Every structure is written in C-alpha cells, then in structure tokens.
C-alpha cells in the first residue's frame, strides 16, 4: 500500500542499512519498491521455478528497471536460477535454503508414523498420498500425520473424492519446535508433490532430523534427495508411493541407514554454512563503498 511505501522510506532514513536483501525481487509491490529506493547495495534471492514463474514475465515488462538495481543475485536451486535469469539478469549464484540442525537426531527408535508437510493444494500431491494411504495403514498399522494443511479443507477433500481418513491425524499448523519434534519422532517423510518445486525444503528439513523420505522424482527434489536418503517415485503414482512407504517402514535397518545418511546430507544446508556464504556476499558489497557508522 502507499502507506507501506512511506514507512519503508522512513526505515531507510532511520536505520541506514549497509545492505538490503530482497526475496522474489519482481514481486509487487514492496520487493520492487525496496530495490528502487534502497540507499545501499542490494541482494536478491529468487525462489520460483518451472511453471511457477511468479511475477517474472509481467514484472520484467512493467518494472524491469528494478532488476538493474540488484548488485548480487541468488537463486535457491538450479531450477530457480534458470527461471530467473531471463528476467532478473545474471550472474546468479545458487545458494540453497538453510535449515536448523537439532543437536541430536537418532534415526532409530521412531514411532513408525509418516509425516506430510504442506498445504492442501493440487501441486503438493496430497490427494495422491490420501489415495495411497489406506494400503499403507492396513498393512503396516502406521499413522499419517498431516502438518500445514488446514484440517477442514482436508475433510472436504476426503468427502469430495471419497478418501478414508482412518489412520490420518490432522495437525494443521505447527510451531517450528513442534514440527521438529514431529520429524524427530516420525519414521518417514512423504513428499508427493506433482511439480513446480524449486527446492526441496521439506526434504532438507526432514534430513536435519535424520528422517528419510519417500518423495516424487521431480526437479527440485532430485537436486536434494537420492537413493542414499530415501526412495523417489513417479509423481502422481499412488501405487508406487504406497509400495515405497511400506517398503521402508518394513525394513528398519535400511531405514536407519537412510536416516543416518540424510542427517549427514543436511549439513550442506545447515545455516552455519548458508549464513556464512551470505555474510561473505554482504561483506563483498561493503568493500566497494565507504563504510559509514551511525552514532548510537
């Protein structure tokens, strides 16, 4: 809103930032306004990929000049880099999203449950998982813990499409701490997205908790997960999804090996690593301009 723009100008004057970091640089309106008015170097991180190009095509036409104000460009994955480059320019460095690593994550002694994290929208593949779940529940006795999806919307989805919610727990939104506890307790993460994922954030979140995954073999996920951290299945294939979930729930030694490898893989996405690289980028921009310190 216009009021927000006035507030942003006031913030520039009061805080005298050394660097401003904008996410989704061509998204209206504050991202673009920040690039056009920031009185200091700017960094931009691009997230959208594939068919989810967001405001890139329209933004380039309407306010493409804002892209010229970007001093350093970042994308969260190769897919995001390819999508952003024609619209926000280059070069673009790939720096993935960071995750917090719990101090301890034991891949053993898990509940036997499966966690899904995501909204109830077609792209996230929840209908595929609910179609597959009765076979997993009936053979393994596992429970499916749905995090993030609005419980009422899931009940309506089940009613419309005739899905059984037996063995399904509708948890809704959770705090970060509660989500970490869920992942530390779960035996597997199910990530049945159909596409349009620029980065497998939910996968790396599970890896940090030593939780292996059964995920769709789609771009964004294949950049993060592989045979050493879980099983990848064809997107939209409920039979393959059910079989893979049951296979890993049944094979405890293999599941523990995958969980150990997942925890090791998560170290590459630790905020200790990611934040360090971002600080290097900020420092490189400060080296190019006189540094002023505001009095306390």
Residue, then its C-alpha position, 0 to 999 in steps of 0.5 A: x500500500x502507499x502507506x507501506x511505501x512511506x514507512x519503508x522510506x522512513x526505515x531507510x532514513x532511520x536505520x541506514x542499512x549497509x545492505x538490503x536483501x530482497x526475496x522474489x525481487x519482481x514481486x509487487x509491490x514492496x520487493x520492487x519498491x525496496x530495490x528502487x529506493x534502497x540507499x545501499x547495495x542490494x541482494x536478491x534471492x529468487x525462489x520460483x521455478x518451472x511453471x511457477x514463474x511468479x511475477x517474472x514475465x509481467x514484472x520484467x515488462x512493467x518494472x524491469x528497471x528494478x532488476x538493474x538495481x540488484x548488485x548480487x543475485x541468488x537463486x535457491x536451486x538450479x531450477x530457480x536460477x534458470x527461471x530467473x535469469x531471463x528476467x532478473x539478469x545474471x550472474x546468479x549464484x545458487x545458494x540453497x535454503x538453510x535449515x536448523x540442525x537439532x543437536x541430536x537426531x537418532x534415526x532409530x527408535x521412531x514411532x513408525x508414523x509418516x509425516x506430510x508437510x504442506x498445504x492442501x493444494x493440487x501441486x503438493x500431491x496430497x490427494x495422491x498420498x490420501x489415495x495411497x494411504x489406506x494400503x499403507x495403514x492396513x498393512x503396516x498399522x502406521x499413522x499419517x500425520x498431516x502438518x500445514x494443511x488446514x484440517x477442514x479443507x482436508x475433510x472436504x477433500x476426503x468427502x469430495x473424492x471419497x478418501x478414508x481418513x482412518x489412520x490420518x491425524x490432522x495437525x494443521x499448523x505447527x510451531x517450528x519446535x513442534x514440527x521438529x519434534x514431529x520429524x524427530x519422532x516420525x519414521x518417514x517423510x512423504x513428499x508427493x508433490x506433482x511439480x513446480x518445486x524449486x527446492x526441496x525444503x521439506x526434504x532438507x528439513x526432514x534430513x536435519x532430523x535424520x528422517x528419510x523420505x519417500x518423495x516424487x522424482x521431480x526437479x527440485x527434489x532430485x537436486x536434494x534427495x537420492x537413493x542414499x536418503x530415501x526412495x523417489x517415485x513417479x509423481x502422481x503414482x499412488x501405487x508406487x508411493x504406497x509400495x515405497x512407504x511400506x517398503x521402508x517402514x518394513x525394513x528398519x535397518x535400511x531405514x536407519x541407514x537412510x536416516x543416518x545418511x540424510x542427517x549427514x546430507x543436511x549439513x550442506x544446508x545447515x545455516x552455519x554454512x548458508x549464513x556464512x556464504x551470505x555474510x561473505x556476499x554482504x561483506x563483498x558489497x561493503x568493500x566497494x563503498x565507504x563504510x559509514x557508522x551511525x552514532x548510537 
